[in-house]
C-alpha cells in the first residue's frame, strides 16, 4: 500500500469509527495493523480489510484463537481514535 493510501485510510478510520460496529454483536471494532483487519473483541472475530474496504459480511469474519484475540499491543480501538 502506498503511503498516501495509508494516510487516507487512517483519516477514514477516524470518521468511520463513529458508525462502524460488528455486524454480529453490534459492539465497537478495533483496527489490527498486523492483520489489516477489524477485530470484534466481544465475539472474537476478525473482519478483513480488502483494498481499503472493510468486509463486514458475517461470512467473511474469521474466528480468532484466544491468543490472537488477546493481542492489543499494536492494535487501535476505533472508538478511541477520536
C-alpha positions in Angstrom: 0.0 0.0 0.0 1.4 3.4 -0.9 2.0 6.0 1.9 -0.8 8.3 0.7 -3.3 5.5 0.8 -2.4 4.6 4.4 -2.9 8.2 5.5 -6.3 8.3 3.8 -7.2 5.0 5.4 -6.3 6.4 8.9 -8.3 9.5 8.4 -11.2 7.5 7.1 -10.9 5.2 10.1 -11.5 8.2 12.4 -14.7 9.1 10.6 -15.9 5.5 10.2 -15.3 4.7 13.8 -18.4 6.7 14.6 -20.6 4.4 12.7 -18.8 1.0 12.2 -19.7 -1.7 14.6 -19.5 -5.5 14.5 -22.4 -6.8 12.3 -23.0 -9.6 14.7 -22.5 -8.2 18.2 -23.1 -4.5 17.4 -20.1 -3.7 19.6 -17.1 -1.4 18.7 -14.4 -2.7 16.4 -10.6 -2.2 16.8 -8.1 -2.0 13.9 -5.3 -4.5 13.9 -2.3 -3.3 11.8 -0.7 -6.7 11.8 -3.5 -8.5 10.1 -5.1 -5.4 8.4 -8.5 -6.3 9.9 -11.2 -5.0 12.2 -11.5 -7.1 15.3 -14.6 -7.6 17.4 -13.3 -8.3 20.9 -16.9 -9.0 22.0 -17.1 -12.2 20.0 -13.5 -12.8 18.9 -13.9 -12.4 15.2 -11.7 -10.5 12.7 -13.1 -8.9 9.6 -10.6 -8.4 6.8 -10.0 -5.1 5.0 -9.5 -5.7 1.3 -8.2 -2.8 -0.9 -9.1 -0.4 1.9 -12.7 -1.6 2.2 -13.8 -3.3 5.4 -15.5 -6.6 4.7 -18.2 -6.7 7.4 -20.3 -9.5 5.9 -20.6 -12.1 8.7 -19.4 -15.0 6.5 -16.1 -13.0 5.8 -15.3 -12.9 9.5 -12.6 -15.2 10.9 -12.9 -16.7 14.4 -9.8 -15.8 16.3 -7.8 -18.1 18.5 -7.6 -17.0 22.2 -4.1 -15.7 21.9 -4.9 -13.7 18.7 -8.0 -12.1 20.4 -6.0 -11.0 23.4 -3.3 -9.1 21.3 -3.8 -5.4 21.9 -0.1 -4.2 21.7 -0.1 -2.7 18.2 -3.8 -2.5 17.7 -6.0 0.5 17.9 -9.6 0.6 19.3 -11.5 2.5 16.6 -13.7 4.1 19.3 -10.6 5.6 21.0 -9.2 7.1 17.8 -11.4 10.2 18.0 
